[in-house]
């Protein structure tokens, strides 16, 4: 069973055959929107409308696709940590692979997400000023 069949099994909303053809073509051709529109027999002018109507479905299928890459990403991290195995790969290349694998895992929610909690307390205070002295006449 290929990934496209698995993705089609996860359809939550009722899609027309044309929309399904577009999505299948989009994920089969590596994300080339123009080609997917052409394959599904949409007008190239309808690009914005098609993408807007399928935004949630594209995001959902992309998450499934990324979760399929999670094992490879985790394996990449492990191999990157084992420098002796990949001694012929330059260090900067290993770092790039490590970060890319970490990004994939972050995006599917496997690694720890960083969250900053900012809170503050506003205190309103009263400032008491000294009383004004009466004006003194300085004219001769």
C-alpha positions as CSV (number, residue, x, y, z in Angstrom):
1,X,0.0,0.0,0.0
2,X,1.6,3.3,-1.0
3,X,1.3,6.6,0.9
4,X,-1.3,8.0,-1.5
5,X,-3.7,5.2,-0.8
6,X,-3.1,5.7,2.9
7,X,-3.7,9.5,2.5
8,X,-6.9,8.9,0.6
9,X,-8.2,6.7,3.5
10,X,-7.8,9.6,5.9
11,X,-10.2,11.9,4.0
12,X,-12.5,13.6,6.5
13,X,-14.4,15.9,4.3
14,X,-16.4,15.0,1.2
15,X,-14.3,15.9,-1.8
16,X,-15.3,16.0,-5.4
17,X,-13.5,13.7,-7.8
18,X,-11.8,16.7,-9.3
19,X,-10.6,17.8,-5.9
20,X,-9.4,14.3,-5.1
21,X,-7.5,14.2,-8.4
22,X,-5.9,17.5,-7.6
23,X,-4.7,16.4,-4.2
24,X,-3.4,13.0,-5.5
25,X,-1.5,14.8,-8.3
26,X,-0.2,17.4,-5.9
27,X,1.3,14.9,-3.5
28,X,2.5,12.6,-6.3
29,X,4.4,15.3,-8.2
30,X,6.2,16.8,-5.1
31,X,4.0,19.8,-4.7
32,X,3.9,21.3,-8.2
33,X,0.6,23.2,-8.0
34,X,0.4,24.1,-11.7
35,X,0.9,20.6,-12.8
36,X,-1.7,19.3,-10.3
37,X,-4.2,21.8,-11.5
38,X,-3.6,20.7,-15.1
39,X,-3.8,17.0,-14.2
40,X,-7.1,17.6,-12.4
41,X,-8.4,19.7,-15.3
42,X,-8.7,22.9,-13.4
43,X,-8.2,26.3,-15.0
44,X,-4.9,27.9,-14.1
45,X,-7.0,30.9,-13.1
46,X,-8.7,28.9,-10.3
47,X,-5.4,28.3,-8.4
48,X,-6.3,30.6,-5.5
49,X,-9.8,29.3,-5.1
50,X,-8.7,25.6,-5.3
51,X,-6.0,26.1,-2.7
52,X,-8.3,28.1,-0.4
53,X,-11.0,25.4,-0.5
54,X,-8.5,22.5,0.1
55,X,-6.3,24.3,2.6
56,X,-7.2,22.1,5.5
57,X,-7.0,18.9,3.6
58,X,-3.6,19.8,2.2
59,X,-2.4,20.6,5.7
60,X,-3.8,17.3,7.1
61,X,-2.2,15.2,4.4
62,X,1.1,17.1,4.8
63,X,1.1,16.2,8.5
64,X,0.5,12.5,7.6
65,X,3.3,12.7,5.1
66,X,5.6,14.3,7.7
67,X,4.7,11.7,10.3
68,X,5.8,9.0,7.8
69,X,9.2,10.7,7.6
70,X,9.5,10.7,11.4
71,X,11.3,7.4,11.5
72,X,13.8,8.5,8.9
73,X,14.3,11.8,10.8
74,X,14.9,10.0,14.1
75,X,17.3,7.6,12.4
76,X,19.1,10.6,10.9
77,X,19.6,12.2,14.3
78,X,21.0,8.9,15.7
79,X,23.4,8.5,12.7
80,X,24.5,12.2,13.0
81,X,25.4,11.6,16.7
82,X,27.5,8.6,15.7
83,X,30.3,10.6,14.0
84,X,32.5,7.5,13.4
85,X,29.9,5.9,11.1
86,X,29.6,9.1,9.0
87,X,33.3,10.1,9.2
88,X,33.4,10.9,5.4
89,X,30.6,13.4,5.7
90,X,31.8,17.0,6.5
91,X,30.7,18.4,9.9
92,X,28.6,21.2,8.5
93,X,26.7,18.6,6.5
94,X,26.1,16.5,9.6
95,X,24.8,19.6,11.4
96,X,22.4,20.4,8.6
97,X,21.1,16.9,8.5
98,X,20.6,17.0,12.3
99,X,18.7,20.3,12.2
100,X,16.5,19.1,9.3
101,X,15.6,15.9,11.1
102,X,14.9,17.9,14.3
103,X,12.6,20.2,12.3
104,X,10.6,17.3,10.9
105,X,10.2,15.9,14.4
106,X,9.2,19.3,15.8
107,X,6.6,19.8,13.2
108,X,4.8,16.5,13.9
109,X,5.0,17.1,17.6
110,X,7.4,14.4,18.7
111,X,10.1,16.6,20.2
112,X,9.6,19.0,23.1
113,X,8.0,22.2,22.0
114,X,9.3,25.4,23.4
115,X,6.7,27.6,25.0
116,X,7.3,30.9,26.7
117,X,4.9,32.0,29.4
118,X,5.0,35.7,29.9
119,X,3.0,37.2,32.7
120,X,3.2,40.4,34.6
121,X,1.5,42.3,37.3
122,X,0.5,45.9,36.8
123,X,0.3,47.9,40.0
124,X,-1.3,51.3,40.0
125,X,0.2,53.5,42.5
126,X,-0.5,57.0,43.8
127,X,2.2,59.5,43.8
128,X,2.0,62.3,46.4
129,X,3.7,65.5,45.4
130,X,4.8,68.1,47.9
131,X,2.6,71.1,48.3
132,X,3.5,74.2,46.3
133,X,5.0,77.1,48.0
134,X,3.2,80.4,47.6
135,X,4.7,82.6,44.9
136,X,7.0,85.3,46.1
137,X,6.9,88.7,44.5
138,X,10.4,89.5,43.2
139,X,9.7,92.9,41.6
140,X,11.4,96.0,43.2
